[in-house]
Each structure stands twice: as structure tokens, then as C-alpha cells.
Amino acid sequence: MLFRQMKYFTTVVECNSFTEAAERCYISQSAISQQIRALEKELGVELIHRENRKFTLTPAGEYFYGQSKGILEEVEDIRRETIRIGQDEELQLRIGYLRCYSGQELHEAVAEFSRLYPETAISIVNGTHEELYDLLRFGGVDLILSDQRRAFSGQYENDQLLQCGCYAEISVRNPLSGQEFIELESLKRTPCILISSREQQNAEQEYFQNTLGFGGPFLFAENLEEGRLMVAGNRGFLPIESVGTLPPAGASIKRLPIMQNGHQIQRNYCLFWLKEHTNYYIEEFASILEKLLPRKQS
């Protein structure tokens, strides 16, 4: 009996579908069916009672499912602990993320990673795109959650999480807030509030102005909370991306899609880390965050 067959069987039961289980296990439906029939033949008992396109578990199947699930979880715990013990470097993970990020999934990923690997110390910093890029290049962090502003480099793992829509958070007192969406051109007469340190203000303004096409005057806030207070005071609009689950905008703020040529402006958000510094913990954190974030957003 193979652990793989146990995995296939438990996946079929949990999905209640051979087709979905095959997709999750990255094999064909016929292959997963053959593996389970081979398992039944080896055990000499029927685990699944098939009836047309539906199936039910036999009493033996119910017992085998419960026992297999426990064994597979124990094997996964052994795998994780073995890798942890085999790590030579200090057990820490240093994460960088954009100052303007406000999704909930990063917090959830950190909490889940800490639950699975309580022995690993996590340190977190935020910054502008350029600040994070420098931290990653010079060893200040292990991985960053950032927007894509350059062509992907072969030196880095470039894990594209999602393509997300760009929104404007604007005061309900601004006449533009009464629309269903805002054209980029119409925003050029409204101050654009950017989240940036003093040192990076010119770089941020240049990117939003020359690359994304935002015009008009620019204002700056040190952090997201300060930026939203400026919006509430009707000082301008705050560009923000739908990276994960955004908190409500609040009663005094309207969040509207920014459109250009009939389409919402889209930006790529990725996890980046140096290939030569890849380790188990970086890959595990990336996997956890990927599962929390939907692949597509508008």
C-alpha cells in the first residue's frame, strides 16, 4: 500500500468527486480511479460503492478514510520537522511589504505561518517599491510583497500573485464620488495622494505620473492611515489596489474603479525573493499567501 494511494482516496472523499480530486492531485481521472481500485484489490475489500456517477463509502471505507487522514497528517508533521531540523541557517523570516497595502491576507498568512512554525522568528517592514527593492538586493529582507514596475529578472523568483484593479478612494463631498467609476482623465484636476517616505517622494511621483499616467498635483502621506485621513478631509484622492480583502472605505470615503479607455487600470502584485537565497520557509510562506489570495481580481 502506498501513501500516494491513501492521499488519492482521502482527496476523493473530501472532494466528493473523482474529477475534482484528480485535478487537485494533478493526475487524470482514469488514473486516480485505477489507483483506488488497485488499493481495494490489495485490501480485499470494497471502500467505495459506485452507483452510476455517484458513490458512497462502505463501512470499511469510512474507517479507512479516518485512519488514513490521521496518518497522512502525522507524515506531514514528520516531514516539516525533519526539514526544520536540517536547516543550518538561523530560523527567521524577514518580510517586506508596500506601505500602501491594506489587504487582510498578509496578516492571515503571517498568523498561519507562525502557527505552523512557532520556532521561526518573523520580522516585518514596509516601504515604497524602491525601498523594498533595495532591501531585497542588499539582504535586508528575505522576500517582499510588491507591485511590478520592472521586467522580471532571472536573479529573482518572481511569483505573480494576482492582477488587481486600481481604485480611487475619494471623499463623498467630492462631486466625482457620485459616479459608478472615475475616468483617469477626470482625476487630473484632483490632487493625488501617494504613500511615501520623504526620500522616495520624487520616485513615486515620477512612476505614477509618467508610467501610469496620473496627472495633477501630488500630495504625500507617511502611511495609509494618514492618507485616508487626508481623503476624509477632501484634500485629494488616494490610489489603491484591490490586493486581497480590503477593509471598508468608511462612511466619509467612496472607493471607485479608475478607468482608462473603457477598462479598469490593472497592476501586477508579486512576491519576490533572490533565487540564491531560496529556502524552505520562504517557499512555505509564499504558498500560504498564494492560497489565501484569489488568482484573479477586478
C-alpha positions in Angstrom: 0.0 0.0 0.0 1.4 3.4 -1.0 1.0 6.7 0.9 0.1 8.1 -2.5 -3.0 5.8 -2.8 -4.1 6.9 0.7 -3.7 10.5 -0.4 -5.8 9.9 -3.6 -8.5 8.1 -1.6 -8.8 10.8 1.1 -8.9 13.5 -1.6 -11.7 11.8 -3.5 -13.7 11.6 -0.3 -13.1 15.2 0.7 -13.9 16.5 -2.8 -16.8 14.0 -3.2 -15.8 13.8 -6.8 -13.2 11.8 -8.8 -12.9 14.6 -11.3 -12.1 17.4 -8.7 -9.8 15.0 -6.8 -7.8 14.2 -10.0 -7.4 17.9 -10.7 -6.2 18.6 -7.2 -3.7 15.7 -7.4 -2.6 16.7 -10.9 -3.4 13.3 -12.5 -6.1 12.1 -14.8 -9.5 10.9 -13.6 -8.9 7.4 -15.0 -5.5 7.2 -13.2 -7.0 8.1 -9.8 -9.8 5.6 -10.4 -7.3 2.9 -11.2 -5.2 3.6 -8.1 -8.3 3.4 -5.8 -9.3 0.1 -7.5 -5.8 -1.2 -7.0 -6.0 -0.2 -3.3 -9.3 -2.0 -2.9 -7.8 -5.1 -4.6 -4.8 -5.1 -2.3 -7.0 -4.7 0.8 -9.5 -7.3 -0.5 -12.5 -5.1 0.5 -14.7 -2.5 -1.2 -14.0 1.0 0.1 -16.3 2.9 -2.3 -19.7 1.7 -3.5 -20.1 3.2 -7.0 -23.6 3.8 -8.4 -23.7 5.5 -11.9 -21.8 8.8 -11.4 -22.3 8.9 -7.6 -20.6 6.9 -4.9 -20.9 6.3 -1.1 -18.4 5.0 1.4 -18.7 1.5 2.7 -18.2 1.0 6.5 -14.7 -0.2 5.6 -14.2 2.9 3.5 -15.3 5.2 6.4 -12.8 3.5 8.7 -10.0 3.6 6.2 -10.7 7.3 5.5 -10.5 8.3 9.2 -7.3 6.3 9.8 -5.6 7.5 6.6 -6.3 11.1 7.3 -4.6 10.9 10.7 -1.6 9.0 9.2 -1.2 11.5 6.4 -1.3 14.4 8.8 1.3 12.7 11.0 3.6 12.1 8.0 3.3 15.8 7.0 4.3 16.8 10.6 7.3 14.5 10.4 8.3 16.0 7.0 8.1 19.5 8.3 10.1 18.7 11.5 12.8 16.9 9.5 13.3 19.9 7.2 13.3 22.3 10.2 16.0 20.3 12.0 18.0 20.1 8.8 18.1 23.9 8.3 21.6 25.2 9.1 20.7 28.9 8.9 19.1 30.9 11.8 15.3 30.3 11.9 13.9 33.6 10.9 11.8 35.1 8.1 12.1 38.8 7.1 9.2 40.1 5.1 8.8 43.4 3.4 5.5 44.9 2.0 4.3 48.1 0.4 3.2 50.9 2.6 0.0 51.4 0.6 -1.0 47.7 1.0 -4.2 47.3 3.1 -5.4 43.7 2.4 -6.1 41.3 5.2 -4.5 38.2 3.7 -0.9 39.2 4.6 -1.9 39.3 8.2 -3.6 36.0 7.9 -0.6 34.4 6.2 1.7 35.6 9.0 -0.6 34.2 11.6 -0.9 30.8 9.8 2.9 30.6 9.2 3.5 31.4 12.9 1.1 28.6 13.9 2.8 26.1 11.7 6.4 27.2 12.5 6.4 28.8 16.0 10.2 28.3 16.2 10.7 30.8 13.3 11.0 34.5 14.2 9.2 36.8 11.8 10.2 40.4 11.3 8.2 42.7 9.1 9.0 46.1 7.5 7.1 48.3 5.0 8.3 50.7 2.4 7.9 52.1 -1.1 8.6 49.9 -4.1 12.2 51.2 -4.4 12.9 50.9 -0.7 11.8 47.3 -0.7 13.8 46.6 -3.9 16.9 47.9 -2.2 16.3 45.9 1.0 15.9 42.7 -1.1 19.0 43.4 -3.2 21.3 44.1 -0.2 20.0 41.4 2.2 17.7 43.4 4.4 14.7 41.1 3.9 14.1 37.6 2.6 11.1 38.3 0.4 8.8 41.2 -0.5 5.2 41.7 -1.4 5.3 44.5 -4.0 3.9 45.8 -7.3 5.7 45.0 -10.6 7.5 48.0 -12.0 10.3 46.3 -13.9 10.6 43.4 -16.3 11.1 40.1 -14.4 14.7 39.3 -13.6 16.3 35.9 -13.8 18.1 36.6 -10.4 14.8 36.5 -8.6 11.8 34.3 -8.0 9.0 36.4 -9.5 5.9 34.9 -8.1 2.9 36.7 -9.6 0.1 36.6 -7.1 -2.6 38.4 -9.0 -3.5 41.2 -11.4 -5.6 43.6 -9.4 -7.8 46.6 -10.3 -6.8 50.1 -9.4 -9.3 52.2 -7.4 -9.6 55.8 -6.2 -10.6 56.4 -2.6 -12.2 59.8 -2.6 -14.3 62.0 -0.2 -18.1 61.7 -0.5 -18.0 65.5 -0.6 -16.1 65.4 -4.0 -18.6 65.6 -6.9 -16.8 62.7 -8.6 -17.9 60.4 -5.8 -21.4 60.2 -7.2 -20.2 58.2 -10.2 -20.0 54.5 -10.6 -16.4 54.8 -11.8 -13.8 57.5 -12.4 -12.0 58.1 -15.7 -8.3 58.7 -15.2 -8.5 61.9 -17.3 -11.1 63.4 -14.9 -8.8 62.8 -11.9 -6.1 65.2 -13.3 -7.7 68.1 -11.7 -7.8 66.4 -8.3 -4.7 66.2 -6.1 -3.3 62.6 -6.0 -2.2 61.4 -2.5 0.7 59.0 -2.5 2.0 56.9 0.4 5.8 57.5 0.6 8.7 58.4 2.8 10.3 61.8 2.2 13.3 60.3 0.4 11.1 58.4 -2.1 8.6 61.1 -3.0 10.1 62.1 -6.3 10.5 58.4 -7.4 6.8 57.7 -6.5 5.5 60.8 -8.2 7.6 60.0 -11.4 6.2 56.5 -11.6 2.5 57.5 -11.1 2.9 60.4 -13.4 5.0 59.1 -16.3 4.2 55.3 -16.2 0.6 55.2 -15.0 -0.5 58.5 -16.5 -1.7 60.2 -13.3 -1.7 64.0 -13.6 -2.5 67.0 -11.5 -0.8 68.0 -8.2 0.6 65.4 -5.9 0.4 65.2 -2.1 2.2 62.8 0.2 1.4 60.8 3.4 3.7 58.8 5.5 1.3 55.9 5.9 -2.1 54.6 4.8 -3.9 55.9 7.8 -2.6 59.4 7.2 -3.5 59.1 3.5 -7.1 58.1 4.3 -7.5 61.0 6.8 -6.4 63.4 4.0 -9.1 61.8 1.8 -11.7 62.2 4.5 -10.7 65.9 4.7 -11.4 66.1 0.9 -7.8 67.1 0.2 -7.5 64.7 -2.8 -7.9 61.1 -3.9 -5.8 58.0 -2.8 -5.0 55.4 -5.5 -5.2 51.9 -4.1 -5.2 48.4 -5.5 -7.6 45.5 -4.6 -4.9 43.3 -3.3 -6.9 40.7 -1.3 -9.7 41.7 1.0 -9.8 45.4 1.5 -11.4 46.8 4.7 -14.5 49.0 4.1 -13.7 52.5 2.9 -15.7 54.2 5.7 -18.8 56.4 5.6 -16.9 59.5 4.5 -15.0 57.9 1.7 -16.1 56.3 -1.6 -14.0 53.7 -3.4 -14.4 53.8 -7.2 -12.7 51.9 -10.1 -10.3 54.0 -12.1 -11.0 53.5 -15.8 -9.0 54.3 -18.9 -10.2 53.6 -22.5 -13.1 51.7 -21.2 -11.1 49.3 -18.9 -10.2 49.4 -15.3 -6.5 50.1 -14.8 -4.7 46.9 -13.7 -1.4 46.3 -11.9 0.5 43.2 -11.1 1.3 42.3 -7.5 4.0 39.7 -6.8 6.2 38.1 -4.2 9.9 38.5 -5.0 13.0 36.8 -3.5 16.5 36.1 -4.6 16.9 32.7 -6.1 20.2 32.1 -4.5 18.6 32.7 -1.0 15.6 30.4 -1.6 14.8 28.2 1.4 12.0 26.1 2.8 10.5 28.8 5.0 10.3 31.4 2.1 8.6 28.9 -0.1 6.2 27.8 2.6 5.2 31.4 3.4 4.7 32.1 -0.3 2.5 29.0 -0.6 0.4 30.1 2.4 -0.2 33.6 1.0 -1.0 32.2 -2.5 -3.8 30.0 -1.1 -5.3 33.0 0.7 -5.3 35.3 -2.3 -7.7 34.7 -5.2 -5.9 34.4 -8.6 -7.9 37.0 -10.3 -9.5 40.2 -9.2 -11.2 43.1 -10.9 
